Amino acid sequence: MKNKAFKNTPDEELVRLYVETQRNLYFEELYHRYVDKVYRKCLSFVKNEVQAEDVTHDIFLRLVLNIGGFKEHSKFSTWLYSITYNYCIDQIRMVKKQAETTLDVNFDPEQEEDESELVEIQAKDLKKALQKIDPDERAMLLMKYQDDFSLKEISDTFKISENAVKMRLMRTREKLRKIYAENIVFFLIIVSKAIWFWKK
């Protein structure tokens, strides 16, 4: 439960107070502000509520151990979401690697592309399409279009250049549009077959 005494206290100030005093009430306020948001982001990756809760717990454990490393070069929320995305990506990679072990012991980066088509994809279809792309690509799109990360913040998170971020975003948008288009075509084929069947 959020503490009313901290209602107008910025996140960054709470971080400073916690680092200086090590009093839990400051970290608890940050926890209550962000636990649901972090949980929802985790759930978009792991697709399992119990696992999402575990990953969320791990992220806040990592946060409390490393909070002294927050240097205020960006907002606290941006820093926390970067930790969240990186941790989720690492978890997915680990699961994939374990599964694999079990089974078998020309783009101008300065040119911005029109992004309006992404908006036209319905939320439900977009969510399905997002599950079909790589975790890194999904995280990058969510950072850019959901959390309003700047190109620099994304490049810092992934440790790649801003031009590389632009290129990956363009390719991922194309991939999403292709997946979406394929789903529409598949749906139309099913509908047309159903109509043909009932007309027989």
TABEL-V962697 format. One record per pair of residues at least 12 apart in sequence whose ideal C-beta (glycine too) atoms are under 8 Angstrom apart, sorted by the first residue. I is the first residue (numbers start at 1). J is the second residue. D is the distance in Angstrom with one decimal. If there is no record, write none. Layout:
I | J | D
I | J | D
//
This chain:
1 | 32 | 6.3
2 | 29 | 6.5
2 | 32 | 4.8
2 | 33 | 6.7
3 | 25 | 6.6
3 | 28 | 7.5
3 | 29 | 5.3
3 | 32 | 7.9
6 | 26 | 7.9
6 | 29 | 4.7
9 | 29 | 7.5
11 | 30 | 6.4
11 | 33 | 7.1
11 | 75 | 7.2
11 | 76 | 3.7
11 | 77 | 6.6
12 | 70 | 8.0
12 | 72 | 5.6
12 | 75 | 7.5
12 | 76 | 5.4
14 | 26 | 4.9
14 | 27 | 7.7
14 | 29 | 5.6
14 | 30 | 5.4
15 | 30 | 7.1
15 | 67 | 6.1
15 | 70 | 5.5
15 | 76 | 5.9
18 | 30 | 7.5
18 | 67 | 6.5
19 | 67 | 6.4
19 | 68 | 5.3
27 | 64 | 6.0
27 | 67 | 7.4
30 | 76 | 7.5
31 | 60 | 6.1
34 | 77 | 7.1
34 | 80 | 6.0
35 | 56 | 6.6
35 | 60 | 7.0
38 | 56 | 5.3
38 | 59 | 5.8
38 | 60 | 7.3
38 | 80 | 7.0
38 | 81 | 7.8
38 | 84 | 5.3
39 | 52 | 5.8
39 | 53 | 6.8
39 | 56 | 4.6
41 | 81 | 6.9
41 | 84 | 5.2
41 | 85 | 7.2
41 | 88 | 7.1
41 | 142 | 7.3
42 | 55 | 4.5
42 | 56 | 5.2
42 | 59 | 7.3
42 | 84 | 6.8
42 | 88 | 5.8
44 | 130 | 7.4
44 | 138 | 7.6
44 | 142 | 7.2
45 | 88 | 4.1
45 | 89 | 7.6
45 | 91 | 7.4
45 | 92 | 6.1
45 | 135 | 6.4
45 | 138 | 7.3
45 | 139 | 7.9
46 | 88 | 7.0
46 | 91 | 6.9
46 | 92 | 7.5
47 | 131 | 7.6
55 | 87 | 6.8
55 | 88 | 6.5
55 | 91 | 6.0
58 | 87 | 6.8
59 | 83 | 6.2
59 | 84 | 5.6
59 | 87 | 5.3
62 | 83 | 6.5
62 | 87 | 6.8
63 | 80 | 6.7
63 | 83 | 6.4
66 | 83 | 7.9
74 | 153 | 5.8
77 | 147 | 7.8
78 | 147 | 7.4
78 | 149 | 6.4
78 | 153 | 5.7
81 | 143 | 7.1
81 | 147 | 5.4
81 | 149 | 7.6
82 | 143 | 7.9
82 | 153 | 7.3
82 | 156 | 7.6
82 | 157 | 4.4
85 | 139 | 4.2
85 | 142 | 7.3
85 | 143 | 6.5
85 | 157 | 6.8
86 | 139 | 8.0
86 | 157 | 6.6
88 | 135 | 6.9
88 | 139 | 7.1
89 | 135 | 4.6
89 | 136 | 6.0
89 | 139 | 5.7
92 | 135 | 4.5
93 | 135 | 7.2
107 | 167 | 5.2
107 | 170 | 6.2
107 | 171 | 7.9
109 | 162 | 7.8
109 | 163 | 3.7
109 | 164 | 7.8
109 | 166 | 4.6
109 | 167 | 5.7
110 | 163 | 7.9
112 | 166 | 7.6
113 | 170 | 5.4
113 | 173 | 6.9
115 | 145 | 7.9
115 | 173 | 6.7
117 | 173 | 7.7
117 | 177 | 5.9
118 | 145 | 7.0
118 | 173 | 6.1
118 | 176 | 6.9
118 | 177 | 7.8
121 | 176 | 7.2
121 | 177 | 7.7
121 | 180 | 5.3
125 | 180 | 5.9
125 | 183 | 6.5
126 | 176 | 7.4
126 | 180 | 7.5
128 | 183 | 7.2
129 | 176 | 5.1
129 | 179 | 4.4
129 | 180 | 5.3
129 | 183 | 7.3
130 | 142 | 8.0
130 | 176 | 7.4
132 | 179 | 5.4
133 | 172 | 6.3
133 | 175 | 5.8
133 | 176 | 6.8
133 | 179 | 7.5
136 | 158 | 7.3
136 | 168 | 7.9
137 | 168 | 6.9
137 | 171 | 7.9
137 | 172 | 4.3
137 | 175 | 7.1
140 | 154 | 6.1
140 | 158 | 7.2
140 | 165 | 7.0
140 | 168 | 5.9
140 | 169 | 6.2
140 | 172 | 6.5
141 | 169 | 7.0
141 | 172 | 5.7
141 | 173 | 7.7
141 | 176 | 7.6
143 | 157 | 7.1
144 | 169 | 6.1
151 | 165 | 5.2
151 | 166 | 6.7
//
